[in-house]
Amino acid sequence: MSENSFDFIVIGGGSGGYAAARTAHSAGLRVAVVDGASELGGLCILRGCMPSKTLIESANRQLHIRHAEEFGLKATSHGVDIRTIRDRKRTLIADFAGYRQGQLEDDRFTLHRGYARFVDAHTLEVTPRDGSAAFHITARTFCIATGSEVFVPNVPGLTETGFWTSDDVLDAETLPKHIAVLGGGAIALEMAHYLEAMGCQITLLQRNTQLLTGQDHDCSDVLVKAYRERGMAVHLGTHLSRVSTHEGRKRIEFTEGGHTHSILVDEILLAMGRVPATKGLALDAAKVTLHKSKVIVNDRLQTSQSHIFAAGDVCSPLDVVHIAIQQGEISARNAAKLIHGKAADETIDYRLTLFGVFSHPQMAVVGATTEKLKEQNTPFLEASYPFNDHGKSMVMGETAGFVKMLAHKETGEILGACVVGPEATELIHEVVIAMNFRATVQQFMAIPHYHPTLSEIWTYPAEEIADQMAG
């Protein structure tokens, strides 16, 4: 095999791409990674999961100070130091990113810092970041793991007026007084939580009639109420008409419920989702089929070219890290099977798909939703229990929200669950473990739970569903 020929080439060195590369190396393949980003590490480490949660930790502590008097404590916030919060984030992320960079630069892979485009289904042209001459590399199999980029809607005046993305929030030294957050998904809600806690006035504009489109409507209702109680203006079912500048500020014109509104803000945070980053890859040259900008894959993570796989945001039904990693690992193992003359037969199972939002209160979901089970005509029972009637959450002063569990009506197997409330992103894992072993509600309710804990709240909906089955 020549110097520029490989068994497996990964395009993108983020979480999904790195998982694919290390798994392929472990399978004995000769691997190359092509990454054109200015910094190695990927979205999650550099500009997503880790930095945003670092900022959110500061926001959570600020809320604790606000409510100190309720717990008999005399504490007041003397303001916030955004630069110190940012610097703490930078220190942590430099450590995380440095570790990933070291992993990518060790001798397991050939790393090319440059931009890749397909010449044909087995050849890439790589244009190095340093400006040196482009060159070709070939492989028997590939994994496309280029991630995603911010979606910019076609709103008159938006681009000309200018806006922030979450990247700008993560690196800001100072914050504007009044920010309009465009969007109602995870990024929008997490950034709104952080910014309001830091003292910003927030107006949230969501296109859909609920927050967190596609999730349980009851969860959305809890978050809307909680955010409004914090003083945020939350507008649902809106349509953005125009954005412009006005006396040094930014004007947003939108419609809601048939009425036209206009607001003036100091800055706009665009958080209306992300789109797969496939521009510039010349996927048509490799005859890889797209739906809009998303790479189409089967349950083996193969594209329309069976030797070209994909992983992560570029192809995933849900843009979350743990799925990207799972997809990358499966892609690599299936590629190794192809190379060894076997069928690429390992499939991905989205039964345990997890989604979480680090808002306040938090929200998390696993498995099927009520709407999905209805669509599938699956017979099911559901039950919920509120945090405002649960001992530990009442002691904590965190009573907004509830837990809900869904189970098969005939077998009792747990099919899904959602939680909005304190530590939701941690609490969901108890149900994930139960679902992994295909536990029934009868088995779940028999598991000992320490009292008083947040976790024991799950036993109440499980017991209610079991009683419904027995009745």
C-alpha positions in Angstrom: 0.0 0.0 0.0 1.5 3.4 -1.0 2.1 6.3 1.3 -1.1 8.0 0.2 -3.3 4.9 0.2 -5.3 3.8 3.2 -7.9 1.3 4.3 -10.1 3.9 5.9 -10.2 7.7 5.7 -12.2 9.8 8.1 -13.2 13.3 7.1 -13.6 15.3 10.3 -11.9 14.8 13.6 -14.7 15.6 16.0 -16.3 13.1 18.4 -17.9 10.9 15.7 -14.8 11.1 13.5 -12.4 10.3 16.2 -14.5 7.4 17.4 -14.5 6.0 13.8 -10.7 6.5 13.5 -9.7 4.8 16.8 -12.1 1.9 16.2 -10.8 1.3 12.7 -7.2 1.4 14.0 -8.1 -1.2 16.7 -9.5 -3.4 13.9 -6.1 -3.3 12.2 -6.9 -0.8 9.5 -4.5 1.8 8.1 -6.3 5.0 8.9 -6.0 8.7 7.9 -7.9 11.6 9.3 -8.5 14.8 7.4 -9.6 17.9 9.4 -9.6 21.4 8.1 -10.7 23.2 11.3 -8.5 25.9 12.8 -8.4 23.9 16.1 -8.7 20.1 16.5 -11.3 18.7 18.8 -14.7 19.1 17.1 -17.9 21.0 18.0 -18.7 19.3 21.3 -15.3 20.0 22.9 -14.6 23.4 21.4 -17.9 25.2 20.9 -20.7 23.0 22.1 -21.3 20.6 25.0 -18.4 21.3 27.2 -18.0 25.1 27.0 -21.7 25.8 27.2 -22.1 23.6 30.3 -19.2 25.4 31.9 -21.0 28.8 31.5 -24.3 27.2 32.6 -22.6 26.1 35.9 -22.1 29.8 36.7 -25.7 30.5 35.8 -26.9 27.7 38.1 -24.9 29.1 41.0 -26.3 32.6 40.4 -29.9 31.2 40.7 -28.9 29.6 44.0 -27.9 33.0 45.3 -31.1 34.6 44.1 -33.1 32.1 46.1 -30.9 32.0 49.2 -33.3 33.8 51.4 -35.9 31.0 51.0 -33.4 28.7 52.7 -32.7 31.1 55.5 -29.4 32.3 54.1 -28.4 36.0 53.7 -26.6 36.1 50.4 -26.6 38.5 47.6 -24.9 38.6 44.2 -22.6 41.6 43.8 -22.6 41.2 40.0 -21.0 38.9 37.6 -17.5 38.9 36.0 -18.1 37.6 32.5 -14.3 37.7 31.7 -13.6 35.4 34.6 -16.4 33.0 33.6 -15.0 33.0 30.0 -11.4 32.5 31.2 -12.4 29.5 33.3 -14.2 28.1 30.3 -11.1 28.6 28.2 -8.8 26.9 30.7 -11.1 23.8 30.9 -11.6 23.6 27.1 -7.9 24.0 26.4 -7.3 20.9 28.6 -10.1 18.9 26.9 -9.1 20.0 23.4 -5.4 19.3 24.1 -6.1 15.8 25.1 -8.1 15.2 21.9 -5.4 16.8 19.8 -2.9 14.5 21.3 -5.1 11.5 20.5 -5.4 12.6 16.8 -1.7 13.4 16.5 -0.3 10.2 17.9 1.1 7.5 15.6 -2.2 5.5 15.2 -3.4 7.7 12.3 -2.0 9.8 9.5 -3.4 13.3 10.2 -3.9 15.8 7.4 -4.7 19.3 8.5 -6.7 20.4 5.4 -9.9 20.5 3.4 -11.1 17.4 1.7 -13.2 17.1 -1.5 -14.0 13.9 -3.4 -12.5 13.4 -6.8 -14.2 10.1 -7.3 -15.6 7.4 -5.0 -12.2 6.3 -3.8 -10.1 9.5 -4.1 -9.9 12.7 -2.0 -8.2 15.9 -2.9 -6.8 17.5 0.2 -6.0 21.2 0.3 -3.7 21.9 3.3 -4.5 24.7 5.7 -1.0 26.0 5.5 -1.4 26.9 1.8 0.9 24.2 0.4 0.0 22.3 -2.7 -3.1 20.1 -2.8 -2.6 16.4 -3.1 -4.6 13.2 -3.6 -5.1 10.3 -1.1 -7.1 7.2 -1.8 -8.9 4.6 0.4 -10.9 1.5 0.2 -13.5 2.8 2.7 -14.4 6.3 4.1 -16.4 7.9 6.9 -17.8 11.3 6.4 -18.0 13.0 9.9 -17.8 16.7 9.1 -20.5 17.8 11.6 -22.8 20.7 11.3 -22.9 24.5 11.0 -25.3 27.2 12.1 -28.5 27.5 10.1 -29.1 31.0 9.0 -32.8 31.6 7.9 -33.7 33.7 5.0 -35.1 36.7 7.0 -34.9 40.1 5.3 -32.2 42.2 6.8 -30.9 39.6 9.3 -27.5 39.0 7.6 -27.0 42.7 6.9 -27.9 43.7 10.5 -25.7 41.0 12.0 -26.2 38.6 14.8 -24.5 36.5 17.4 -24.3 32.7 17.5 -23.6 30.6 20.6 -19.9 30.9 19.6 -20.0 34.6 20.4 -21.7 34.1 23.7 -19.1 31.6 24.7 -16.2 34.0 24.1 -17.9 37.3 25.1 -16.1 39.6 27.6 -19.2 41.7 28.1 -22.9 41.1 27.4 -25.6 43.3 25.9 -28.4 44.5 28.1 -31.3 43.1 26.0 -30.9 40.1 23.7 -33.4 38.5 21.4 -32.9 34.8 21.2 -34.2 33.4 17.9 -35.2 29.7 18.4 -36.7 27.3 20.9 -34.4 24.3 20.8 -31.7 23.1 23.2 -29.1 25.8 22.3 -31.7 28.6 22.5 -33.0 27.5 25.9 -29.5 26.9 27.4 -28.2 30.2 26.2 -31.3 32.0 27.4 -30.8 30.4 30.8 -27.2 31.5 31.0 -27.8 35.0 29.7 -30.7 35.8 31.9 -28.8 34.6 35.0 -26.0 37.0 34.0 -28.4 39.9 34.1 -29.5 40.2 30.5 -33.1 41.0 29.5 -34.3 38.1 27.3 -36.9 38.0 24.5 -37.3 34.5 23.1 -38.9 34.1 19.6 -39.9 30.6 18.6 -41.4 29.7 15.2 -43.2 26.6 16.5 -46.2 26.8 18.8 -44.1 25.0 21.5 -40.5 25.0 22.7 -38.4 21.9 21.9 -40.3 20.9 18.7 -41.1 17.2 18.6 -40.8 16.7 22.3 -43.6 16.3 24.9 -45.8 19.4 24.8 -46.2 19.2 28.6 -42.5 19.6 29.0 -42.6 22.7 26.8 -45.4 24.1 29.0 -43.3 23.7 32.1 -40.3 25.5 30.5 -42.4 28.3 29.1 -43.9 29.0 32.6 -40.5 28.8 34.3 -38.8 31.1 31.9 -41.6 33.7 32.0 -41.5 33.6 35.8 -37.8 34.5 35.6 -38.9 37.6 33.6 -38.1 36.4 30.1 -40.6 37.3 27.3 -41.4 34.0 25.5 -43.3 34.3 22.1 -44.5 31.1 20.4 -45.8 30.6 16.9 -44.0 33.6 15.5 -42.9 34.5 12.0 -39.9 36.8 11.6 -40.8 39.5 9.1 -37.7 41.8 9.0 -34.6 42.8 10.9 -33.0 46.2 10.7 -30.9 48.7 12.6 -32.5 51.7 14.5 -30.5 54.3 16.3 -27.6 51.9 17.1 -29.9 49.1 18.2 -31.5 46.2 16.3 -35.2 46.1 15.4 -37.1 42.8 14.9 -40.5 42.8 13.3 -42.5 39.6 13.8 -46.0 38.3 13.8 -47.7 36.3 16.5 -51.3 35.2 16.6 -52.1 37.3 13.6 -50.7 40.5 15.2 -47.6 42.4 14.1 -45.0 43.3 16.8 -41.8 45.2 16.8 -39.0 45.1 19.4 -35.7 46.9 19.8 -32.8 44.9 21.3 -29.1 45.4 21.7 -28.1 42.1 20.1 -29.7 39.1 18.4 -28.7 35.5 19.2 -29.4 33.2 16.3 -30.2 29.7 17.7 -32.6 28.2 15.1 -30.7 25.0 14.7 -27.9 23.6 12.7 -27.5 22.0 9.2 -25.1 19.3 8.0 -21.7 20.6 6.9 -21.4 19.0 3.5 -20.6 22.1 1.3 -17.2 21.7 -0.4 -17.0 17.9 -0.1 -18.0 17.4 -3.8 -20.1 14.4 -2.7 -21.7 14.3 -6.2 -18.3 13.3 -7.6 -18.4 10.3 -5.3 -22.1 9.7 -6.1 -23.1 10.1 -2.5 -26.8 10.9 -2.2 -28.0 13.8 -0.1 -31.4 14.9 1.2 -31.0 18.7 1.1 -27.6 18.9 2.8 -27.9 15.7 4.9 -26.1 12.6 4.0 -28.5 9.7 3.6 -27.4 6.5 5.4 -29.0 3.1 6.1 -29.0 1.4 9.5 -25.5 0.2 8.8 -24.4 3.8 8.4 -23.6 3.2 4.7 -24.3 6.0 2.2 -25.5 5.3 -1.4 -22.0 4.1 -1.9 -21.6 1.0 0.3 -17.9 1.7 1.1 -18.6 5.3 2.2 -20.0 5.6 5.6 -21.1 8.6 7.6 -21.4 9.5 11.3 -22.6 12.4 13.5 -24.5 15.5 12.7 -23.9 15.2 9.0 -26.3 12.2 8.8 -27.8 11.7 12.3 -31.5 11.8 13.2 -30.5 13.7 16.4 -27.4 15.9 16.7 -26.0 14.6 20.0 -22.5 13.3 20.8 -23.2 9.9 22.2 -25.1 8.9 19.0 -22.2 10.4 16.8 -19.7 8.2 18.7 -21.9 5.1 18.3 -22.3 5.8 14.6 -18.6 6.3 14.2 -17.7 3.0 15.9 -20.3 1.1 13.9 -19.1 2.7 10.6 -15.5 1.6 11.4 -16.4 -2.0 12.3 -18.6 -2.3 9.2 -15.8 -0.9 7.0 -13.4 -3.4 8.5 -15.8 -6.2 7.6 -16.0 -5.0 4.0 -12.3 -4.9 3.7 -12.0 -8.4 4.9 -14.6 -9.6 2.4 -17.5 -9.9 4.8 -20.9 -8.3 4.9 -21.3 -4.9 6.7 -24.0 -6.2 8.9 -23.8 -4.3 12.2 -26.8 -2.1 12.6 -27.5 0.9 14.8 -30.4 0.7 17.3 -32.0 4.0 18.1 -34.3 2.5 20.7 -32.4 4.1 23.6 -31.9 7.5 21.9 -31.3 10.1 24.6 -31.8 13.8 24.4 -31.2 16.4 27.2 -31.4 20.1 27.7 -29.4 21.9 30.4 -32.0 24.6 30.8 -33.5 25.5 34.2 -35.5 23.4 34.9 -33.7 20.7 32.9 -35.4 18.4 30.4 -34.5 14.9 29.2 -36.1 12.1 27.3 -35.3 8.6 26.3 -36.9 6.2 23.8 -40.4 6.6 22.4 -42.7 9.5 22.9 -46.4 9.4 23.3 -46.9 10.8 19.8 -44.5 8.2 18.3 -46.3 5.3 20.0 -49.6 6.6 18.7 -48.2 6.8 15.2 -46.9 3.3 15.4 -50.2 2.0 16.7 -48.4 0.5 19.7 -50.6 -0.3 22.6 -49.2 1.5 25.6 -50.0 2.9 29.0 -48.5 6.1 30.5 -48.3 7.7 33.9 -46.7 10.8 35.3 -45.8 12.3 38.7 -45.1 15.9 39.6 -42.0 17.2 41.5 -44.2 19.5 43.5 -45.5 16.5 45.4 -42.2 14.8 45.8 -40.3 15.1 49.1 -36.7 15.5 48.0 -37.6 18.1 45.3 -39.7 20.0 47.7 -36.8 20.1 50.2 -34.6 21.4 47.4 -37.1 24.1 46.4 -37.1 22.6 42.9 -40.8 21.8 42.3 -41.3 22.7 38.7 -41.9 19.8 36.3 -42.7 16.1 36.4 -41.6 12.6 35.3 -43.5 10.5 32.8 -43.1 6.8 31.9 -44.5 4.9 28.9 -44.8 1.1 28.8 -46.3 -1.6 26.6 -49.9 -2.2 27.5 -49.6 -6.0 27.3 -46.1 -6.8 28.4 -45.3 -3.9 30.7 -41.9 -3.3 29.0 -40.8 0.3 29.5 -40.8 2.0 26.1 -39.8 5.6 26.9 -39.7 8.3 29.5 -39.3 12.0 29.9 -38.5 14.3 32.7 -38.5 18.0 33.2 -37.3 19.2 36.5 -34.2 19.2 38.8 -31.2 17.2 37.5 -33.3 15.8 34.7 -30.2 15.0 32.5 -28.9 12.8 35.4 -32.2 11.2 36.4 -33.0 10.0 32.9 -30.2 7.4 33.1 -32.0 5.3 35.6 -34.7 4.6 33.0 -32.0 4.2 30.2 -30.4 1.3 32.2 -33.8 -0.3 32.8 -34.7 0.0 29.1 -31.3 -1.4 28.1 -32.3 -4.6 29.9 -35.8 -4.4 28.6 -37.2 -4.1 32.1 -40.9 -4.0 32.8 -42.7 -1.6 35.1 -43.3 -4.4 37.5 -39.6 -5.1 37.7 -38.7 -1.4 37.9 -41.0 -0.7 40.8 -39.5 -3.6 42.8 -36.0 -2.1 42.6 -35.0 -0.5 46.0 -34.7 3.3 46.0 -33.0 5.2 48.8 -35.3 7.8 50.5 -35.3 10.7 50.2 -33.8 11.0 46.7 -34.9 12.5 43.4 -34.5 9.1 41.8 -37.3 7.4 43.7 -39.9 9.6 41.9 -39.7 7.2 39.0 -41.2 4.4 41.0 -44.6 6.3 41.2 -45.4 6.2 37.5 -44.1 2.7 37.2 -46.4 1.6 40.1 -49.4 3.4 38.5 -48.9 1.7 35.2 -48.5 -1.7 36.9 -51.8 -1.1 38.7 -53.5 -0.2 35.5 -52.3 -3.5 34.0 -53.5 -5.4 37.0 -56.8 -3.7 36.9 
